[in-house]
Amino acid sequence: MMRWILGAVLLAVSLPASAQPMGIATERSADLLWGGRAQMERGRMQAAEDSLRRLAARPDGAAAAYHALATAALYLFFFTENDAYAERFFARADTLDRAIETLDAGKWKRLARAEETLMRSMAYGRQGRYVRAAWYARTAAKKLESLHADHPSFADAQFALGLVHFFVGVLPRREQWVLSILGFHGDAERGWEELETAAQNSRMNRLPATAVLAIAGLMLYDRSPEALRRLRQLRDDRPNSVLVDYLIGFALVEDRQADRAAARLQAAVDRSRSREVVRIDYLDYYLAQARMRQGRYRDAANLFRRYLGRHQGNALRAMATLQLGQCVELHASWRRARGYYRLVSASRDFDSDKAAKRRAERHARDAMTAAERRILRGRLAYDAGRYRRADSLLRPLLQRDDLSRDNRAEVRYRLARTRHAQQRLDDALRLYRAVLRSPGRDASKWGPYSRLYVGDIHAARGDTSDAKAAYTSAREWPGSYDYAASLEQTARLRLQAIR
């Protein structure tokens, strides 16, 4: 449901960052642990596993080693959706379970048990076994709450506890209601505070806590400068980490910095060509997005094809196939693109998949008109951070009499987003309000999202009551439309932030 989980959550179960946790008692074991961790952060999974296998054979190393080996398998499962890695993870988690039993009683043993339970929840969730995932997450939360009650100053436990509180707290309303039936409640504000504590004071979880705060801040709270600062600090400390480069590249794409994103992601892709470095399929997807926004449609199409050919699961498949079709239509022809549009399906109950399918169905019926191609190029220019280019492509379209009602609403919406990014807030408000007077098709997002961004402008100006009214109105927008669950989630978080 949130793509950033794929990167940030895997760092969430990182290896212990000191010689003391999980039974490590000798300098040699600490060296093996640190060496394995460093290799994992660089994406050198085989070298990491070699080090960790040696650690597992030592009298004081089994729990720490299998915690790390289970993490490695979970990482590979998340990023490939290959069921073989899921089987490997559960086998290692079973071994970890037995190793934890050998640890001395105390807070580290309790934390290891809670984290193992949380990792199982993640794996079940990735498999789509959501009820089982929820039960395991609830069990982990109870263990963590008990640990926190007994050891309130134990900063290392704050990360996993904050992760559970925050993720459940930011879920869309429907998912929160289902979890509440199981007696499982989140608290985004409390979770954020716990993550901050872990990022500042934890010995074993500073890196994952920092990564989660960065990506969550970017995706949910629009805190781009702060997010990029956190991630750059991680890279300064780990200059050869393909994982950190992936997170930075993703963040730059989301922050509409296409040129910088492309450079970062291309470097990570080049580094991943080595057999010693694990392949992260999502590098191809986000590099393709960056190239598409740069106007390099042929290059983007090749990258989308490579992603679709390599990645075994459904993650981002609908969006990748849609964008592949758009690239082909922009650089070649609609007849060649139509076959890709017909392949788009919503195999998951995700906003992005459903929106991609609706858009692809329209593209498959008819080729884009000249105006629609121009709208798409304008949107891509905005997404690249090229606001003058976006304005020059979109603004002349408002003078045309032949635009459909939905196309006109989209042009106004895209221009409003451009003005908003340029801090031309009065112009943005005028355009958002024009969209609200004529929002296009019922299934289009232009109206409800314009209402949301009107709220953002009021909030930025300190007009709290008007901001609350706009956010509430956005949440109550009637009917089914593109990215409705995402809007509900975002508006709810905005309301919580200004109370």
Secondary structure, 3 states (H helix, E strand, C coil): CCCHHHHHHHHCCCCCCCCCHHHCCCHHHHHHHHHHHHHHHCCCHHHHHHHHHHHHCCCCCHHHHHHHHHHHHHHHHHHHCCHHHHHHHHHHHHHHHHHHHCCCCCHHHHHHHHHHHHHHHHHHHHCCCHHHHHHHHHHHHHHHHHHHHHCCCCHHHHHHHHHHHHHHHHCCHHHHHHHHHCCCCCCHHHHHHHHHHHHHHCCCCHHHHHHHHHHHHHHHHCCHHHHHHHHHHHHHHCCCCHHHHHHHHHHHHHCCCHHHHHHHHHHHHHHHCCCCCCCCHHHHHHHHHHHHHCCCHHHHHHHHHHHHHHCCCCCCHHHHHHHHHHHHHHHCCHHHHHHHHCCCCCCCCCHHHHHHHHHHHHHHHCCCCHHHHHHHHHHHHHHCCCHHHHHHHHHHHHHCCCCCHHHHHHHHHHHHHHHHHCCCHHHHHHHHHHHHHCCCCCCCCHHHHHHHHHHHHHHHCCCHHHHHHHHHHHHCCCCCCCCHHHHHHHHHHHHHHCC
